[in-house]
Amino acid sequence: MAEPQILDAVRWFLALFFPGVALFYILRLTRRRSALGHSAASHGAVGSQAWWLAKTFVFFRSAITLAMLARAFWPQLDSYLLAFPWMVTPAVVVTGVAVMVGAFTVVVVLNLTMGEAWRSGLVTAGGPPPLITTGAFAWTRNPMFLMVQVAQLGFFLAFPSGFTLLCLVVGVVVLHLQVRLEETHLSNVHGEAYRDYAARTPRWFTLRHLLVRTKILPASA
């Protein structure tokens, strides 16, 4: 496939990818509402830090979706989004797409395997039941948020630009602030059980933890 065709294909992929992500979460939330009898999403009290973080996330997610749809029909928009021409090559953008698809696939699997414990948004009034510490959660306390950040990096590579770089930075900051809020909440809800879990499992991921989990390194090292 010629270079312009590859770049056009990626352009259309991005235009369809984000509405697809939105559709997945809409269906997921609808299904969980039906099972729970109430919404599975909570963004905290209006005006709280959790609420503002959620609104920031929604704003950027909406801006990304609209921008990617618009540039599919109007390629000239790239210059207004401050595209980095020296990075816009088939190798870079295809790598970005692969990273996005891989990371989002993991997010989908994690969402579906969490079962009754799945919730969306920031901290919830009653806390997420129960505390999950097995599977992917034994490797990192925030596997989904970790994969979301990987997907955001993939997005930047799929369309290297000032716009996607800003989205990457804001997205990472919002997720890190969100995680700290949720950690406080989980500690309050689950007490010593969560603090023990946090002591043995990294917030994100570390090489040492990987080596211990795979028994290459002893736990006492």
SULNOR-V319668 format. One record per run of one state. SS is the DSSP state (A for helix, B for strand, O for the rest). FROM is the first residue (numbers start at 1). TO is the last residue. If there is no record, write none. Layout:
SS/FROM/TO ; SS/FROM/TO
This chain:
O/1/2 ; A/3/36 ; O/37/40 ; B/41/42 ; O/43/48 ; A/49/73 ; O/74/76 ; A/77/80 ; O/81/82 ; B/83/83 ; O/84/89 ; A/90/113 ; O/114/114 ; A/115/117 ; O/118/119 ; B/120/121 ; O/122/134 ; A/135/138 ; O/139/142 ; A/143/158 ; O/159/160 ; B/161/161 ; A/162/190 ; O/191/191 ; A/192/200 ; O/201/206 ; A/207/213 ; O/214/221
